[in-house]
Amino acid sequence: MTAFWIILFCFVIILVMGSSRGSTGRALTDLTVLVGAFAFIAVGDLVLSRFTDTGNIAWTMAAILAGGFALDATYGFMAPQRKRRRDRALRDLMQRRRA
């Protein structure tokens, strides 16, 4: 149950940092990607739990993933120029891979 509150707190951090930075759309996109990742974790846990006892590993993985997204949002709030430069480099890399 503690992981649930950690995840919820991370959601709030992502939304607050994104809206205070003026990029609410990016914060909502991060939350959408995070919820999609949670779905993959849940399906994987469902499949693996048929064969072995997984315990609370899905909650732990989800909390760690949410924490990473919250740290990324905090980093983007604290150093927006670096984040923009990194995002631009990633975008260029992905465009080169497509071509």
C-alpha positions as CSV (number, residue, x, y, z in Angstrom):
1,M,0.0,0.0,0.0
2,T,3.0,2.3,0.5
3,A,3.9,2.0,-3.1
4,F,0.5,3.3,-4.1
5,W,1.1,6.5,-2.1
6,I,4.6,6.9,-3.6
7,I,3.2,6.6,-7.1
8,L,0.4,9.1,-6.3
9,F,3.0,11.5,-4.9
10,C,5.1,11.2,-8.0
11,F,2.1,11.9,-10.2
12,V,1.5,15.1,-8.2
13,I,5.2,16.1,-8.5
14,I,5.1,15.6,-12.3
15,L,1.9,17.7,-12.7
16,V,3.1,20.5,-10.4
17,M,6.6,20.7,-12.0
18,G,5.1,20.6,-15.5
19,S,2.4,23.2,-14.9
20,S,4.8,25.6,-13.0
21,R,7.3,25.3,-15.9
22,G,4.5,26.1,-18.4
23,S,4.5,22.8,-20.2
24,T,1.4,21.1,-18.9
25,G,1.1,19.2,-22.1
26,R,4.5,17.6,-21.6
27,A,3.5,16.6,-18.0
28,L,0.3,15.0,-19.2
29,T,2.2,13.1,-21.9
30,D,4.7,11.9,-19.2
31,L,1.7,10.7,-17.2
32,T,0.2,8.9,-20.2
33,V,3.4,7.1,-20.9
34,L,3.8,6.2,-17.2
35,V,0.2,4.8,-17.1
36,G,1.0,2.8,-20.3
37,A,4.1,1.4,-18.6
38,F,2.1,0.5,-15.6
39,A,-0.2,-1.5,-17.9
40,F,2.7,-3.4,-19.3
41,I,4.0,-4.1,-15.7
42,A,0.5,-5.3,-14.7
43,V,0.1,-7.7,-17.6
44,G,3.6,-9.0,-17.1
45,D,2.9,-9.6,-13.4
46,L,-0.4,-11.3,-14.3
47,V,1.3,-13.7,-16.7
48,L,4.3,-14.4,-14.4
49,S,2.0,-14.9,-11.3
50,R,0.5,-17.9,-13.1
51,F,3.8,-19.7,-12.9
52,T,5.5,-18.3,-9.8
53,D,4.9,-16.2,-6.8
54,T,5.8,-12.6,-7.8
55,G,5.0,-11.0,-4.5
56,N,4.8,-7.2,-4.6
57,I,7.4,-6.8,-7.3
58,A,5.0,-5.1,-9.7
59,W,4.2,-2.4,-7.2
60,T,7.9,-1.9,-6.5
61,M,8.7,-1.6,-10.1
62,A,5.9,0.8,-10.7
63,A,7.0,3.0,-7.8
64,I,10.6,3.0,-9.0
65,L,9.5,3.9,-12.5
66,A,7.2,6.7,-11.2
67,G,10.1,8.0,-9.1
68,G,12.3,8.2,-12.2
69,F,9.7,10.2,-14.0
70,A,9.3,12.5,-11.0
71,L,13.1,13.0,-10.9
72,D,13.1,13.8,-14.6
73,A,10.3,16.4,-14.1
74,T,12.2,17.9,-11.2
75,Y,15.4,18.0,-13.3
76,G,13.5,19.7,-16.2
77,F,12.2,22.3,-13.7
78,M,15.6,23.0,-12.3
79,A,17.6,23.0,-15.5
80,P,15.3,23.7,-18.5
81,Q,18.1,24.7,-20.9
82,R,19.9,21.4,-20.4
83,K,16.7,19.4,-20.7
84,R,15.8,21.2,-24.0
85,R,19.3,20.5,-25.3
86,R,19.0,16.8,-24.4
87,D,15.5,16.6,-25.9
88,R,16.8,18.2,-29.1
89,A,19.7,15.7,-29.3
90,L,17.3,12.8,-28.7
91,R,14.9,14.1,-31.4
92,D,17.8,14.4,-33.9
93,L,19.0,10.9,-33.1
94,M,15.5,9.4,-33.6
95,Q,15.2,11.3,-37.0
96,R,18.5,9.9,-38.1
97,R,17.4,6.4,-37.2
98,R,14.2,6.7,-39.3
99,A,16.1,7.9,-42.4
